[in-house]
Structures are given as structure tokens and as C-alpha cells.
Amino acid sequence: MYSRISSAVCSGIEGRGVYVETDIGRGLPGIGMVGLPSTMVMESRERIKSAIINSGFDFPKGKITINLTPASLRKNSSCLDLPMAVGILESGGCIGEIKDGWGIIGELSLDGRVLGVDGALPMMLYLRENGMGGIIVPADNAAEAALAGGNIHAVKDIRECVDLIRRAPEEVSGALSRERVKNAMEGDGGGEAIGTAEPDFGDIVGQEKAKRAVTIAASGRHGLLMIGSPGCGKTMIAGRMAGVMPAMTERERLEAAIVRSVTGRSNRNIAEIKRPFRDPHHTIGRAGLIGGGSYPVPGEITLAHNGVLFLDEICEFNKEVIESLRLPLEEKKITHFRKGEAYTFPSDFQVLMAANPCPCGFLGDRDRECTCTQADLDRYRRKLSGPIMDRIDMTIRMEKVEYSDLTGDRTGLTTKEMREQVIAALDFAKKCGRYGYNSDLDEKEMSEYCALGKEEQAFMRKAYSSFSMSPRSYTRALKVSRTIADLDASEEIKINHLAEALNYRLQE
Ligand SMILES: [Zn+2]
């Protein structure tokens, strides 16, 4: 007898539809599988048999053939265990007829329990968007089910699944609705950043210059490089930057949840998903940073999507690894090609880097002497060049905090105040007709939105020659000054905006 069950797999970060066809005929007992299953899928044969028998069902006699269509799609997931088991049971006449309209995913344990799978969220989204009347998922993925929306049922074992699919999806209404999760999310303070225990910029005293730079960088999504001696607070600043960005939109939250789902991170509490902050160590390899593998999985740049990617000690990173960031930084996504298939991952993030001023770390330090030779310094400077630096619009030199800064009773800007400035600047830009970030302005937009008055032109002409700037660094300064003007709610870029922007150029 023949049966066909709708299911899905996760390919990259996308859900893709799969039909599990089962046919049982005469021949030697056993399960044959076709349709590009990976080793992981082939192994499920053993699990499925034990799970069916241990759940108290009869295991059909005869030769079982399972075909996974479309045959061209490579399948590498244990999530096909449950649909295959159900297909065998139906095809073998062990459970009667299954009603149409069900989409099923889930891994099986030997005792018949249904286990959670990675990438469940994009699979559920696929099944819902492709007209499945009801979707069956593992109980472990219930929180994600609520995010995907639709008539979704979370089951603990095969029996529970079989009981459901004997009825039509319309007859069983889903216990998990998107509304419920949405309500829970909104009840949690609306757009405010969630989690008051987060470290706050208000705790950092005496780094107001750096905080100003962070506010500007976040407003225009300008790449920011912090140069300073060890212990001057670079890491403290970096860890707080995501909090300065506006609260995530529902779409951004869903995107983050999908990446988390695919990479096996818990989505138990969707409401707590915040803007990501990723700080990979400088020993990271190319695949770890930009993603990879024979069935590609996302890397740090995709985990940082819609958030902050912090590269500390940028000069210590392998040069080739850093170079691999160039394309995703430009295109805000990365595509891996494997066996004729393209896997595209989003990677739209705020880039933040930190470096010591010199190999020993104390060049220009007030208290300690730099022990580097001129040759050391030259070699080090060369590391701070190359295409990746093109994406760094702003550089700040950070100083250690003075004792007088610590004892003064003035309080500095808090994360909330900085975020309000960022939101106001973004709103102002929108009012002027700019919807993207200023770091992405192209030539045409630059001539429209960064046009300078006569005096401003004269000012920049002088700066250009006296700082011996390059056309590239000139363009960067102009983009940054546009953002500073936005923070000032000024449609024109004025001399004070330009002067501040010039402070943030990389001084060579
Ligand atoms: Zn030194």
C-alpha cells in the first residue's frame, strides 16, 4: 500500500517542503530509502522501527520503500523520523487512514517519544505558508510553534500524533496561537529593551567621548574602531552598544528567532530575544565567522544579524578571515554554494572593532612607556589597513579615565538617553526622505543629502589638504557629518558637524 505525508526540512535557514512517500510490497523485510537522504537520515531506519514497536503498534511486514521528494533537494535532518514512521504505519494498514492537510516534523527516540529538532521554526513557517491545515511538531519546539502561527499541535510521542491525524485538521483547533505570544510580548513594556539587569552606559563614568561616538555610529550604522590601551574600557563600551539601537521590530525578532532555531539555540522565551551582540575570539576560523559546512550553517555574522558584531583585538585576527567579511559587509548577506544549491544567510549588522594602539599596547599612554620599535609600529599600522577598513567610518582614540572623572558628581548619559538620541536621529532622516542608514548612502544620494554650502566647502577644502585626506576618507567624513547633523535635527550639514566628523577619521 502507498501513502504520502507532507513534511519539511531546513535547508540553510529556509524551510523547504518534502513529501515522504511510502510503499510496502512483497520482498525481504527492510527499509529502503531514496531521494538524496544524508547519512543522518539513513540512520533513522533503526530509530523508526524501535519507536514504532515500543509505542505498541505492529510493525508492517514486507519490503518498505521510502521516497523523499523532491529528489533534487539534499535532506539532512532527523526531523523526517516522525513523518516516515507515520507513513509506514499508514501504508502498512496499522492505523487506518490519515486525513489530508497535515504537515508533520519530529525526531524519534527509540521508545517512541518525539524529540525537538533544530530549524523547526523555518519549517513550520514553510508548512503554514504552503497551506497546511494543521502542523504537528515536537513538544520541545512548542514556543517556536507559537511564533510561527497557524493550527499547530505540539506532541510528545507517536501515539499523540496518530490520535490527531486520524481527524481532519479543521476538526482540531491549535492550542498555540500567534496572538497569545504577541500579547505576552506586548505586555512586557512594549518597545522598551527588556531585562533591566542589562549593563547600562550610565555605569560608565568619564567616557563621554566614546559614548558620543557610539551614539553617532548607531545612528548611521557607521563601522567604529576603538583604539586604546588595555583596560581603558573598550570591552565595556562594546557590550553595551546593542542597547543603544532601537528596540527590535517584530520582523527582526522573527529573523533572530529563525537563526537561533537553525543553530540549535533555545527559543523558549521569544519575548526575551534582544538585539544580538556577538564577540568572536580572534582565533576564529573562516567558517565560524561567515558560516559554512557541507550542509551550511550560519556563522557569527549571521548570529549578529540586526545586532552588533564586535571584533576585539582586530590586529590579531587572521588576515584571510577578516577579508572574508568584505562581501557580507557590502551585501548584508552571505551565500554559500554547495552541490549546485545556494544557501543565503542574512548578515546585516553593526560592526565594532577594537585595537591596541601598538603591539605592546601603551603607545601614547600617560602612565606607561611604549616599548615598541619603529619597525613594530609600522608593521602594526599596516594591519590596520586593507579593504575591511573601508567599512570603518569612524575611529576613536580612547584614554584611560582620570581620577577626577571618577570623583566628579556629574552623571553621564545612560543607555536609554543614548537610544532616544539614536531614534530621534533616525526619525529625522526619515522625515528628510532617507530610509536606510547613512553609511550606505550611494554617490547619488550623497550629492543630494550631503551637499555643502560655500563656507562648508571652503572648510573641507582646507581640511582635505592639511590632513592629506584621501577621497575615500573624505567621503567617510561627509557621511558621518550627515549623521551628526541628523542628531542635531539639521537638514544642512554645518561646519561644527564637519569638524566633529573629522575627529573620527583614522589618523595615520
Ligand atoms: Zn608599544
Residues whose N, C-alpha, C, O or C-beta is under 5 A from the ligand:
A	BS01	ZN	C358 P359 C360 G361 F362 L363 C370 T371 C372
